[in-house]
Amino acid sequence: MTETHLPERIRKARAEEAATYPPHVIYAGGVDHYQAGQSQGLHDAILRADWDTVRRIAADPYTAGDDVDMAVGALAGACEPLTAAPPAVIDAAHLARQREFSERTFGPGSRTDGVIDHIRKELREIEAAPDDLSEWVDVVILALDGAWRAGHGPQQIIDAIVAKQAKNEARTWPDWRTAIPGQAIEHDRTVTEVQR
């Protein structure tokens, strides 16, 4: 049965619902069905200690009031914040802060030999614990430290990272499945690179 064949009162009720609720609530079968699904999802999330999902459900304006109260109580009981911290961003301000810390802590100047020596030390630590994210991050921080000490500003460093990624994406690379495990995979240097 098409919409035009429905009785007028049903068409009117559907139009009113569409004007009141967003499509995802209507798609769930209306606000009652949506809230029932949210309630079940909330209970499941609390049992799994999935606090991000609990926060999302609590913040949804179409979640029933009792469920919002339950979500807030569960977060408080777990000593979890009601709102999640915004994701961290590495931007020019972050790099400027890192530079200020590094210069204050390790001194001014290029310190190229010291930075390279420290990178080598961190690479050995990665070899010993390749799954340890903190060791990989140490290399990233040292590379950023070396870049500013070589005279490049925060935005220049970010722009260079973005440009280098674009350059790598434009290069021709061999099929990784044919590479020798444990050796670097180099781009094809016989192919002329297009300048961007």
ABEGO torsion letter per residue (X at the ends): XBAAABBAAAAAAAAAAAAABBAAAAAAGEAAAAAAAAAAAAAAAAAAGBAAAAAAAAABAABBAAAAAAAAAAAAAAGBBABBBBBBBBBAAAAAAAAAAAAAAAEBEAGAAAAAAAAAAAAAAAAABAABAAAAAAAAAAAAAAAAAAGBBAAAAAAAAAAAAAAAAABBBBBAAABBBGBBBBBBAABBBBBX
